Amino acid sequence: MLGVRDTRRVAWRRRHAHSFYLGYVTVSDESLRLAGQEHATGIDVALTIPYRAVRDIRVGRDSYEEVVGARSIVLELADNDPIYLRPVNGGEADLYNFARRLAAAG
């Protein structure tokens, strides 16, 4: 993929989903790509989100915006439910730093 700026391991889910996916986010010049697997079912999912479809990127403020019981980064989408993601093996400082990097990439 051309223009890859960052790839890291993340856990992520859609707003109304009860299950989460464990996989990777790839940050490129044009989009964010989420790829992961839902552990219980083994379902693989990949989403490519162009930056023009992202309205805002911020750190979650409420418990319903958590992923696997931890604070997440919220991708507010223009015409769809938000996606919550968080770096795996990262602390609170990493969460804020990554949110800033994602916001700057778009």
C-alpha positions as a Markdown table, in Angstrom:
| # | Residue | x | y | z |
|---|---|---|---|---|
| 1 | Met | 0.0 | 0.0 | 0.0 |
| 2 | Leu | 1.4 | 3.3 | -1.0 |
| 3 | Gly | 1.8 | 6.1 | 1.5 |
| 4 | Val | 1.5 | 4.0 | 4.6 |
| 5 | Arg | 2.1 | 6.2 | 7.7 |
| 6 | Asp | 1.5 | 3.8 | 10.5 |
| 7 | Thr | 0.3 | 0.2 | 11.2 |
| 8 | Arg | -0.5 | -1.0 | 14.7 |
| 9 | Arg | -2.3 | -3.7 | 16.5 |
| 10 | Val | -5.8 | -2.6 | 17.8 |
| 11 | Ala | -9.1 | -3.8 | 19.1 |
| 12 | Trp | -12.1 | -2.2 | 17.5 |
| 13 | Arg | -15.9 | -2.4 | 17.3 |
| 14 | Arg | -18.9 | -0.6 | 15.8 |
| 15 | Arg | -21.1 | 1.4 | 18.1 |
| 16 | His | -24.0 | -1.1 | 18.5 |
| 17 | Ala | -21.9 | -4.3 | 18.3 |
| 18 | His | -21.4 | -6.4 | 21.4 |
| 19 | Ser | -18.4 | -8.2 | 20.0 |
| 20 | Phe | -15.0 | -6.7 | 19.0 |
| 21 | Tyr | -12.4 | -7.4 | 16.5 |
| 22 | Leu | -8.7 | -7.9 | 17.2 |
| 23 | Gly | -6.4 | -6.9 | 14.4 |
| 24 | Tyr | -4.7 | -3.9 | 12.8 |
| 25 | Val | -5.2 | -0.4 | 11.7 |
| 26 | Thr | -3.2 | 0.9 | 8.7 |
| 27 | Val | -3.0 | 4.6 | 8.4 |
| 28 | Ser | -2.3 | 5.8 | 4.8 |
| 29 | Asp | -2.4 | 9.0 | 2.9 |
| 30 | Glu | -6.0 | 8.5 | 1.8 |
| 31 | Ser | -7.7 | 6.3 | 4.4 |
| 32 | Leu | -7.7 | 4.2 | 7.5 |
| 33 | Arg | -8.0 | 0.5 | 7.0 |
| 34 | Leu | -9.2 | -1.7 | 9.9 |
| 35 | Ala | -8.8 | -5.5 | 9.6 |
| 36 | Gly | -9.5 | -8.0 | 12.3 |
| 37 | Gln | -11.1 | -11.2 | 13.5 |
| 38 | Glu | -13.9 | -11.7 | 16.0 |
| 39 | His | -12.6 | -14.3 | 18.4 |
| 40 | Ala | -15.8 | -16.3 | 19.2 |
| 41 | Thr | -16.9 | -16.8 | 15.6 |
| 42 | Gly | -13.7 | -16.5 | 13.7 |
| 43 | Ile | -15.3 | -13.9 | 11.3 |
| 44 | Asp | -12.7 | -11.8 | 9.5 |
| 45 | Val | -13.7 | -8.2 | 8.7 |
| 46 | Ala | -11.8 | -5.4 | 6.8 |
| 47 | Leu | -13.0 | -1.8 | 6.4 |
| 48 | Thr | -11.4 | 0.9 | 4.5 |
| 49 | Ile | -12.5 | 4.3 | 5.6 |
| 50 | Pro | -11.6 | 7.3 | 3.4 |
| 51 | Tyr | -10.8 | 10.4 | 5.4 |
| 52 | Arg | -13.6 | 12.3 | 3.7 |
| 53 | Ala | -16.0 | 10.0 | 5.5 |
| 54 | Val | -14.6 | 10.8 | 9.0 |
| 55 | Arg | -16.2 | 13.8 | 10.7 |
| 56 | Asp | -14.1 | 13.8 | 13.9 |
| 57 | Ile | -11.5 | 11.8 | 15.7 |
| 58 | Arg | -11.4 | 12.0 | 19.5 |
| 59 | Val | -10.8 | 10.1 | 22.7 |
| 60 | Gly | -13.9 | 8.5 | 24.1 |
| 61 | Arg | -15.5 | 10.2 | 27.2 |
| 62 | Asp | -18.2 | 7.6 | 28.2 |
| 63 | Ser | -18.2 | 4.0 | 29.2 |
| 64 | Tyr | -20.3 | 3.0 | 26.2 |
| 65 | Glu | -17.3 | 4.1 | 24.0 |
| 66 | Glu | -15.0 | 1.6 | 25.5 |
| 67 | Val | -13.5 | -1.4 | 23.8 |
| 68 | Val | -12.8 | -4.5 | 25.9 |
| 69 | Gly | -13.3 | -2.4 | 29.1 |
| 70 | Ala | -10.8 | 0.3 | 28.2 |
| 71 | Arg | -11.1 | 3.9 | 26.8 |
| 72 | Ser | -11.0 | 4.1 | 23.1 |
| 73 | Ile | -10.5 | 6.5 | 20.2 |
| 74 | Val | -13.8 | 7.4 | 18.6 |
| 75 | Leu | -14.0 | 7.7 | 14.8 |
| 76 | Glu | -17.1 | 9.8 | 14.2 |
| 77 | Leu | -18.3 | 9.0 | 10.7 |
| 78 | Ala | -20.2 | 11.4 | 8.6 |
| 79 | Asp | -23.1 | 9.1 | 7.5 |
| 80 | Asn | -22.7 | 6.1 | 9.8 |
| 81 | Asp | -22.4 | 4.9 | 13.4 |
| 82 | Pro | -19.0 | 5.6 | 15.0 |
| 83 | Ile | -16.2 | 3.1 | 15.3 |
| 84 | Tyr | -14.3 | 2.7 | 18.6 |
| 85 | Leu | -10.7 | 1.5 | 18.5 |
| 86 | Arg | -7.8 | 1.3 | 20.9 |
| 87 | Pro | -4.2 | 0.3 | 20.6 |
| 88 | Val | -3.4 | -3.0 | 22.1 |
| 89 | Asn | -0.6 | -2.9 | 24.8 |
| 90 | Gly | -0.8 | 0.9 | 25.0 |
| 91 | Gly | -1.5 | 3.1 | 28.0 |
| 92 | Glu | -3.5 | 6.3 | 28.3 |
| 93 | Ala | -0.6 | 8.4 | 26.9 |
| 94 | Asp | -0.4 | 6.2 | 23.8 |
| 95 | Leu | -4.2 | 6.5 | 23.3 |
| 96 | Tyr | -4.0 | 10.3 | 23.2 |
| 97 | Asn | -0.9 | 10.3 | 21.1 |
| 98 | Phe | -2.4 | 7.9 | 18.5 |
| 99 | Ala | -5.7 | 9.9 | 18.5 |
| 100 | Arg | -3.6 | 13.0 | 17.6 |
| 101 | Arg | -1.7 | 11.2 | 14.9 |
| 102 | Leu | -5.0 | 9.9 | 13.3 |
| 103 | Ala | -6.5 | 13.3 | 13.4 |
| 104 | Ala | -3.4 | 14.8 | 11.8 |
| 105 | Ala | -3.3 | 12.2 | 9.1 |
| 106 | Gly | -6.7 | 13.1 | 7.7 |
